Amino acid sequence: MPAPSIQYLYRRPNLPIATSWDSVEATDLTEIPLLGDVSAGLPIEACPSGGTIRAPACMVRRNTYALRVRGDSMIDCNIFDGDVIIIERQESAENGETAVVLINQQEVTLKKLYIEKNGVRLQPANENMAPIYLKNSDIQVLGMVMGVVRQQERPELTH
C-alpha cells in the first residue's frame, strides 16, 4: 500500500468557500502550532493539545494556527473529518463566513456564521445537519479558515 500523500488546499479570497480551493505545492513549508481538535458537528469541549504541523508559507500569516477537524458538518465546503484546517486568528467574521467559534467559553465548532435579527445561526455545510441558534453574547469568533492540509491514502490525482 502506498504511503499517504499530503494535499495542501489554499482558500482564494472573496469566493464562496465551497468553490474557492486551490491546490498548493508542498514547497517552503513552515511549522505552525496544532492547537487541538474542532468539531464539524455538535460542539465539543475545547481541549488544547500541543504539537505542530507543516504548511506552505503562503498559508501562514502572523496569527496562524491549525486544528484537526472531527465530524462531517462541513463536507459541502470540501472540509472533511480528519482534515487539518489552517486558521487565521480573528475576532470577527462577515456574514456567511466559515469560522471557528467558541460557544459559552467552553465548546468549539466549525460552522458558517450568519448574523440574524434574534442572534446568530451557526450553519453546517451538510444538508443532513441542523443549524445551531444562539445569542450573540454566547459566541466568540476565534478565527477564519484559510487552508486545509489533507492526508490522502492514494497518490494525488492530477487535473
C-alpha positions as CSV (number, residue, x, y, z in Angstrom):
1,M,0.0,0.0,0.0
2,P,1.4,3.4,-1.0
3,A,2.3,5.9,1.8
4,P,-0.3,8.6,2.3
5,S,0.4,11.7,0.4
6,I,-0.4,15.2,1.7
7,Q,-2.6,17.7,-0.2
8,Y,-2.5,21.4,0.6
9,L,-5.5,23.5,-0.3
10,Y,-5.4,27.3,-0.1
11,R,-8.5,29.4,0.1
12,R,-8.8,32.1,-2.5
13,P,-10.3,35.2,-1.0
14,N,-13.7,36.7,-1.9
15,L,-15.2,33.5,-3.2
16,P,-17.7,31.1,-1.6
17,I,-15.6,28.6,0.4
18,A,-17.1,25.6,-1.4
19,T,-15.5,26.7,-4.7
20,S,-12.5,28.7,-3.5
21,W,-9.9,26.0,-3.0
22,D,-6.6,25.9,-5.0
23,S,-4.0,23.1,-4.6
24,V,-0.7,24.4,-3.4
25,E,2.8,22.8,-3.9
26,A,4.4,21.5,-0.8
27,T,7.4,23.9,-1.0
28,D,8.7,26.3,1.5
29,L,6.9,24.6,4.4
30,T,6.6,26.4,7.8
31,E,5.8,24.9,11.2
32,I,2.7,26.2,12.9
33,P,1.1,25.2,16.2
34,L,-1.6,22.4,16.0
35,L,-3.7,23.5,18.9
36,G,-6.2,20.6,19.1
37,D,-9.5,19.4,17.6
38,V,-12.5,21.4,16.3
39,S,-15.9,19.8,15.9
40,A,-17.6,19.8,12.5
41,G,-20.8,18.5,14.1
42,L,-22.0,19.1,17.6
43,P,-19.8,21.4,19.6
44,I,-17.1,19.7,21.6
45,E,-15.2,20.8,24.7
46,A,-12.2,23.0,23.9
47,C,-9.2,20.8,24.9
48,P,-5.9,22.3,23.8
49,S,-3.1,20.0,22.8
50,G,0.5,20.5,21.8
51,G,2.2,19.8,18.6
52,T,2.9,21.4,15.3
53,I,2.2,20.8,11.6
54,R,3.9,21.9,8.5
55,A,2.1,24.1,6.0
56,P,3.1,26.0,2.9
57,A,4.3,29.5,3.8
58,C,1.7,31.1,1.6
59,M,-1.0,29.9,4.1
60,V,0.8,31.3,7.1
61,R,0.4,34.8,8.5
62,R,1.3,36.3,11.8
63,N,-1.5,34.7,13.9
64,T,-1.9,31.4,12.2
65,Y,-2.6,28.0,13.9
66,A,-4.1,24.7,12.9
67,L,-6.9,22.5,14.2
68,R,-7.9,18.9,13.4
69,V,-11.5,18.5,12.1
70,R,-13.7,15.9,13.8
71,G,-17.1,15.3,12.1
72,D,-18.9,15.8,8.8
73,S,-20.8,19.0,9.1
74,M,-18.6,20.9,6.6
75,I,-18.4,18.4,3.7
76,D,-20.2,20.7,1.2
77,C,-17.3,23.2,1.8
78,N,-14.8,20.4,1.0
79,I,-13.7,20.1,4.6
80,F,-13.7,16.5,5.8
81,D,-13.3,14.5,9.0
82,G,-9.6,14.2,9.7
83,D,-8.5,17.2,7.7
84,V,-6.3,19.8,9.4
85,I,-7.6,23.3,8.9
86,I,-5.3,26.3,8.8
87,I,-6.9,29.2,10.8
88,E,-6.1,32.9,10.9
89,R,-6.9,34.2,14.3
90,Q,-9.6,36.8,14.1
91,E,-12.3,38.0,16.5
92,S,-15.0,38.9,14.0
93,A,-16.5,37.3,10.9
94,E,-18.5,38.5,7.9
95,N,-22.0,37.2,7.4
96,G,-21.7,33.7,5.8
97,E,-18.0,33.2,6.6
98,T,-16.7,29.8,7.8
99,A,-15.3,30.3,11.2
100,V,-14.1,28.5,14.3
101,V,-16.5,29.6,17.1
102,L,-16.2,29.3,20.9
103,I,-19.6,28.7,22.5
104,N,-20.2,29.7,26.1
105,Q,-16.5,29.9,26.8
106,Q,-16.2,26.1,26.7
107,E,-17.1,24.4,23.4
108,V,-15.7,24.9,19.9
109,T,-17.2,24.2,16.5
110,L,-16.6,24.9,12.8
111,K,-19.6,26.4,11.0
112,K,-20.8,29.1,8.6
113,L,-21.8,32.1,10.7
114,Y,-24.9,34.1,10.0
115,I,-26.0,37.2,11.9
116,E,-29.8,37.3,12.2
117,K,-32.3,39.6,14.0
118,N,-32.6,37.3,17.0
119,G,-28.9,36.4,17.3
120,V,-26.6,34.1,15.3
121,R,-27.1,31.0,13.3
122,L,-24.2,28.5,13.0
123,Q,-25.0,26.7,9.8
124,P,-23.4,23.4,8.8
125,A,-22.4,22.8,5.2
126,N,-24.2,19.4,5.2
127,E,-27.9,19.2,4.4
128,N,-28.4,16.3,6.9
129,M,-27.4,18.5,9.9
130,A,-29.5,21.2,11.6
131,P,-28.2,24.7,12.3
132,I,-27.4,25.9,15.9
133,Y,-29.1,29.1,17.0
134,L,-27.5,31.2,19.8
135,K,-27.5,34.7,21.2
136,N,-24.6,37.0,20.1
137,S,-23.3,37.0,23.7
138,D,-23.0,33.2,23.7
139,I,-20.3,33.1,21.0
140,Q,-16.8,34.3,20.3
141,V,-15.2,34.0,16.9
142,L,-11.7,32.5,17.2
143,G,-10.6,32.5,13.6
144,M,-11.3,32.0,9.9
145,V,-10.4,29.1,7.7
146,M,-7.5,29.9,5.3
147,G,-6.4,26.4,4.2
148,V,-6.7,22.7,4.5
149,V,-4.0,20.0,5.0
150,R,-5.4,16.6,3.9
151,Q,-3.7,13.2,4.2
152,Q,-4.6,11.1,1.2
153,E,-4.5,7.3,1.1
154,R,-3.7,7.2,-2.6
155,P,-1.5,9.2,-4.9
156,E,-2.8,12.7,-5.7
157,L,-4.8,12.9,-8.9
158,T,-3.8,15.5,-11.5
159,H,-6.4,17.7,-13.0
